[in-house]
Amino acid sequence: MIYTNEKKLIKDAKRIISHHNEVSRLKGENFNVFSILNMEHKENGTHSAFLGELLNPKGSHSKGNLYLQLFLQTVGNETIILDKASVVLEKFIGKRDDANLLGGRVDIYITDQVNSICIENKIYASDQNVQIQRYCNHNKDNNTVYYLSLDGSDASTESKGELSLDKDYYCISYKTDIMDWLEACLKESAEDPILRESIRQYIILLKKLTNQLSDVMEKEMHKLVKENYNAAQTISNTVSDVELEATKQFVDEITGRLKKELNDNWSVNADDDLNKPWTGITITNAKWPENISIKLEGQSKMPWQKSIYGIIASEDKVERVPLTTALEKLKYFQSNFRGNNLWPYNRDILYFNDMNERSKLFNASQREVLIEFVKKKLLGICEVSEDSLASLK
């Protein structure tokens, strides 16, 4: 039962949100080229590319090393000689060698030919095996490694191993570090309208991805919560339960539709408790060898984090070479998939770590579109891999 105080709080919050949405509309902030072109979630194609262009002293911004200087000041790094600095995206630092913790491709690489900075850009992608360890071993005595994420979260144990945070490598975030840097860049771009507005649009995108309110809206919401703390706490305590329930219904609906469309060789099962990490939907085929399946899985909890889908077959249970040989010849698996010791092929699919994406669960039409989207993706990978994996049995 929602009592009078809670109802008033919700009503006042809706009023504040509605007012600021209207202000955003009038200011033209809803027209965001990154969102329109569906580029919000592309780590390298959008985020690394944009950040790299600003950081590059030879970038099209024509500001020389000014933006790079501001970035180094923001993260407190004094190792790079600005006059000799260059920036490379997807920098190849040697053949990947997990056993010896060497090699790979660095998302954003800054160097003055002696000192270097490796930035691993992690918005939605999963960590690679020993990734931070490999980058820390590059140019070992003169290298700084940054792990960049939306909220400043730490790298996984799979990636960092026994390395120590703030000693061997450092975490930075889009929410604070990148936002502060971009605001500084914006001030230096006041006389360059196209550059200024491009940076401003990207800032608006990041505020959306990191669930940040405008300064004025934030002050109003803080004031509202302070004045109605008990009611706000009551509502807050139920939000996670409601999100978990909605996600479970979403998963069950996808599962039901898959069962109707797949033949009797297939088995589709949804996990009961999505509050547990690494849960979702598992699809198996009676013609396949044991321990190979298709899965939709939260990374780590679907209701609040991103999810991936693909072929799951742990290296310690399934011989990897025959499997990849059977699938890599298929065009379907030749682009946009990545792999690790558990997933030979996986890619991102849901982004419920983004509040705006999560809210689609509570809009009937958007929810239906999302259900059909995920269903088609899972049916597609079932269809393309069925015969190839059956040949391994």
Helices and strands as residue ranges (DSSP letters): H 4-26, H 33-36, I 43-48, H 49-55, H 66-75, G 82-84, E 86-92, E 105-111, E 116-122, H 131-136, G 140-142, E 143-149, H 157-160, E 170-173, I 174-178, H 179-187, H 193-209, H 215-227, H 229-261, E 266-270, E 280-285, E 293-298, E 306-312, H 320-328, G 331-333, E 345-351, H 355-358, G 359-362, H 364-390
